Amino acid sequence: MCWNSASAALYRPWSSRLAAGVATLPFSTTGTEGIVTLPVDGHLSAGPLAVGQGHFAFVPRQDLDDGGPLPEDASALGYDELEPGADYRLVMSQANGLYRYDVGDVYRVVGAVGATPRLEFLARAGFQSTFTGEKLTESDVHTAVMRVLGSERTGHPHFCGVPVRDTPPHYLVAVEWADVHGALNVQDTARRIDATLQEVNVEYAEKRRSGRLRPLQVLPLVPGAFGRIAERRFRQGAAGAQIKHHWLRKDSAFLDTARDLVRARPGT
């Protein structure tokens, strides 16, 4: 049993090789705030709402949701009013004292179990990036980088995308440049990822063609860089449960730390 939706779904090919032939169930969507969904059958990525675990309300997701707090007067729906295929931000009230708590998580209705909606966790609200309407997601970045760098030979590369505010803005992919990548040229790799990202996200492609976004760049990091960055955050007081890897960062502050771990320009 493991998480199978949102960015965790991007590990499915790896986990299926690790435990070939083993049935996988989606783990309960559970946080310190409360239990949201429960696994009841073999659905790959979603479970029905745990209707008896609290009072749940849902606010329709807006296209340009930046993850900020919902307005206090936001109109919310009951679980019996949700539309199949629609995305919602979760608001919950719990016996532990939370009242109309804006969790900040986004769920998609992917079906029902009886009269209870089946919900798939999509992401934290705001975990997409857009400068000029490209609406880049973690999945977009992961797909593009894996098509270029991922293989049976290289395994799963460690990387993340970062939005860089400039004139015009652009995206950067920080990647641990392991020895197996040594023969690759950094500039050529950036060009290939940029081209693949345009195939994956048509809005990104249009913004690149119009010049509103500059070409993507690659920042090669020493192997183990992401682990060292996580350890640094832990020493600075961040809770272990809050130190999570994201395939796409919300801002470029990450680069201030990452640039201390840049590997000498390989493959040039």
Beta strands, then each sheet from edge to edge (+ up, - down):
strand 1: 30-31
strand 2: 34-35
strand 3: 47-48
strand 4: 55-60
strand 5: 87-93
strand 6: 101-113
strand 7: 116-124
strand 8: 128-129
strand 9: 136-137
strand 10: 159-164
strand 11: 170-176
strand 12: 217-221
sheet 1: 1+ 2-
sheet 2: 3+ 7- 6+ 5- 4+
sheet 3: 8+ 9-
sheet 4: 10+ 11- 12-
end
